[in-house]
Amino acid sequence: MAEHAARADHTAATGTALLRLERVSKRYGANRPAVLHRVDLEVLPGEYLAIMGESGVGKSTLLNLLAGLDRPDSGRVLLDGIDLSTIGDDETTLLRRRAIGFVFQAFHVLPYLTVRQNVALPLELLGIAQSARRARTDAVLEALGVGELAQRFPRELSGGEIQRVAIARALAHRPRVLLADEPTGNLDPRSAVQTLALLRMQVKQDAGAGVLITHSRAAAETADRILILDAHGLKAEERA
């Protein structure tokens, strides 16, 4: 792991891509068409991009590959300079835990933990001291407008509130890479604007990399660039 860490440090120092897909293909089942076919992508430090496309073209699959939650059938996925195909599942988990914040479309909050406990969990897994965990957790909950819900359980929250808790959890450990799958789908317009600003700020202040999957034109317009995913791969959208 020391060798991989050294490679990651070199990547950050030289300003090369934090995230990269090289000719990546993925299919589910031998007799089914590929969900992704020879897709290339590069996200530089400090870059926040949005990916749009029709339902079923593979946007969520793309995020799962970038996060190391799935593996491509061919091609390479590099995260912070590390080729994920060269490390095992345990190393991938540790790398993901340290470097990635993932906002899942299905939220995946734990129902038996309070809001504060859900958000603090990634920090606890990283060995952050309890006082620092509490400070970071409460700060990000306040930033997302749900600080007063810290002691509640997910069953006591609305869909929009749960979504903001899931976003808080993804941001609490200040990840270098932020991946968000429809993060504003259940939010009212005011909360959506607030959340998108926070996601962008997270990427920019730490010279990280951000990838936003969205059907919302307003959400996509907050990114540095917009890419369109279709059956032929990713292409840049022309912007005025």
C-alpha positions in Angstrom: 0.0 0.0 0.0 2.9 2.3 0.6 3.8 2.1 -3.1 0.3 3.0 -4.1 0.2 6.0 -1.6 3.5 7.3 -3.1 2.0 7.1 -6.6 -1.1 9.0 -5.4 1.0 11.7 -3.8 2.9 12.0 -7.1 -0.3 12.3 -9.0 -1.6 15.1 -6.8 1.7 17.0 -7.0 2.0 16.9 -10.8 -1.7 17.9 -11.4 -2.5 14.9 -13.5 -6.0 13.4 -13.5 -7.5 12.3 -10.2 -10.0 10.2 -12.0 -9.4 8.4 -15.3 -11.3 5.8 -17.4 -9.3 4.3 -20.2 -11.3 2.5 -22.9 -13.7 1.0 -20.2 -16.4 -1.4 -21.2 -19.0 -3.1 -19.0 -21.8 -5.5 -19.7 -24.1 -7.5 -17.4 -24.5 -11.0 -18.9 -22.7 -12.5 -21.9 -25.6 -12.3 -24.2 -26.6 -8.7 -23.4 -25.3 -5.5 -25.0 -22.6 -3.5 -23.3 -23.9 -0.9 -20.9 -20.6 1.0 -21.5 -18.4 0.6 -24.5 -14.8 1.8 -24.6 -15.5 4.9 -22.5 -12.7 7.4 -21.8 -12.9 10.1 -19.1 -10.4 12.4 -17.3 -11.1 14.6 -14.3 -8.4 16.9 -13.2 -7.7 18.3 -9.7 -10.2 21.0 -8.9 -12.5 20.0 -11.7 -16.2 19.5 -11.1 -18.1 18.0 -14.0 -21.7 16.9 -14.7 -22.8 13.9 -16.7 -26.2 13.8 -18.4 -27.9 11.3 -20.6 -31.1 9.2 -21.1 -32.1 6.7 -18.5 -30.4 3.3 -19.0 -27.3 4.5 -20.8 -25.0 3.6 -17.9 -24.6 6.7 -15.8 -24.9 5.0 -12.5 -22.7 2.1 -13.7 -20.1 4.7 -14.6 -20.1 6.1 -11.1 -19.8 2.6 -9.6 -16.8 1.9 -11.7 -15.1 5.2 -10.7 -15.7 4.3 -7.1 -14.3 0.8 -7.4 -17.7 -0.6 -6.4 -17.8 -2.5 -9.7 -15.0 -3.7 -12.1 -14.9 -3.2 -15.9 -14.8 -6.1 -18.3 -12.0 -4.3 -20.1 -10.1 -1.1 -19.9 -8.6 0.6 -16.8 -10.0 2.7 -13.9 -7.5 4.9 -12.1 -8.3 6.6 -8.9 -5.8 9.1 -7.6 -3.1 7.5 -9.7 -3.9 3.9 -8.7 -5.1 1.4 -11.2 -7.9 -0.3 -9.3 -7.3 -3.6 -11.2 -3.9 -3.9 -9.5 -5.2 -3.9 -5.9 -7.4 -6.3 -4.0 -10.9 -5.8 -2.6 -9.6 -4.9 0.9 -7.2 -2.2 -0.5 -9.9 -0.9 -2.7 -12.2 -0.6 0.3 -9.6 1.3 2.3 -8.8 3.6 -0.7 -12.5 4.3 -1.2 -13.1 5.0 2.5 -10.2 7.5 2.6 -10.6 9.2 -0.7 -14.2 9.1 -1.9 -17.5 10.6 -0.9 -20.4 8.9 -2.7 -23.9 10.3 -2.7 -26.1 7.3 -3.7 -29.4 7.8 -5.4 -30.9 5.3 -2.9 -29.3 7.2 0.0 -28.2 4.0 2.0 -28.5 5.6 5.4 -28.6 3.1 8.3 -32.0 3.1 9.9 -30.8 2.0 13.4 -28.4 5.0 13.7 -29.3 8.6 14.4 -28.6 11.3 11.8 -25.5 12.3 13.7 -24.3 8.7 13.9 -24.9 8.1 10.2 -22.9 11.1 9.2 -20.1 10.4 11.7 -19.7 6.8 10.6 -17.1 7.4 7.9 -15.1 9.4 10.3 -15.2 6.7 12.9 -14.0 4.1 10.4 -11.1 6.4 9.6 -10.1 6.6 13.3 -11.0 10.3 13.7 -11.2 11.3 17.4 -14.7 11.6 18.9 -14.4 15.3 19.5 -13.3 16.0 15.9 -16.0 13.7 14.6 -18.7 15.6 16.5 -17.4 19.0 15.3 -17.2 17.9 11.6 -20.6 16.1 11.7 -22.4 19.0 13.2 -20.8 21.6 10.9 -21.8 19.7 7.7 -25.3 19.1 9.0 -25.7 22.8 9.7 -24.3 23.7 6.3 -27.1 21.5 4.7 -29.8 23.0 6.9 -30.5 19.8 8.9 -28.6 20.5 12.1 -31.7 20.3 14.3 -32.3 16.7 13.1 -29.0 15.3 14.5 -30.7 13.2 17.2 -33.5 11.8 15.0 -33.6 8.5 13.2 -34.1 8.2 9.4 -37.7 6.9 9.9 -38.6 10.3 11.4 -37.4 12.2 8.3 -38.8 13.2 4.9 -37.3 12.0 1.7 -35.6 15.4 1.2 -34.2 15.4 4.7 -32.8 11.9 4.3 -31.1 13.0 1.1 -29.4 15.8 2.8 -28.2 13.5 5.6 -26.8 11.2 2.9 -25.0 14.2 1.3 -23.6 15.2 4.7 -22.2 11.7 5.3 -20.4 11.9 1.9 -18.9 15.3 2.7 -18.0 14.8 6.4 -14.5 13.2 5.8 -13.6 15.9 3.2 -12.9 13.4 0.4 -10.7 14.3 -2.5 -13.1 12.6 -4.9 -16.8 13.4 -4.8 -19.3 11.2 -6.7 -23.0 12.2 -6.7 -25.8 10.3 -8.3 -28.9 12.6 -8.6 -28.1 14.4 -5.3 -31.0 16.9 -5.6 -33.7 14.6 -6.9 -35.9 14.9 -3.7 -35.0 18.4 -2.7 -37.0 21.6 -2.9 -35.5 24.3 -5.1 -33.9 26.3 -2.3 -32.3 23.2 -0.7 -31.1 22.1 -4.1 -29.3 25.4 -4.7 -27.7 25.2 -1.3 -26.6 21.6 -1.7 -25.2 22.1 -5.2 -23.2 25.1 -3.9 -21.8 23.0 -1.1 -20.8 20.1 -3.4 -19.0 22.5 -5.7 -17.2 24.2 -2.8 -16.0 20.9 -1.4 -14.4 20.1 -4.7 -12.8 23.5 -5.3 -11.5 24.2 -1.8 -9.5 20.9 -1.6 -8.5 20.7 -5.3 -10.5 17.5 -5.5 -12.4 16.0 -8.3 -16.2 15.9 -8.6 -18.6 14.0 -10.9 -22.3 14.8 -10.7 -24.8 12.5 -12.4 -28.1 14.4 -13.0 -31.1 14.8 -15.2 -31.5 18.4 -14.0 -30.3 21.1 -16.4 -30.1 23.6 -13.5 -27.9 21.2 -11.5 -25.6 20.5 -14.5 -25.1 24.2 -15.1 -23.3 24.5 -11.8 -20.5 22.3 -13.1 -17.3 23.4 -14.9 -18.3 21.3 -17.9 -21.1 19.0 -19.0 -20.6 15.6 -20.7 -23.4 13.6 -22.4 -23.3 9.8 -22.1 -24.9 7.8 -24.9 -24.4 4.5 -26.6 -21.3 5.9 -28.4 -19.6 7.1 -25.2 -19.0 10.4 -23.5 -19.0 13.7 -25.4 -18.6 17.3 -24.3 -21.7 19.4 -24.6 -21.2 22.7 -26.4 -21.8 25.6 -24.0 -22.4 29.2 -25.0 
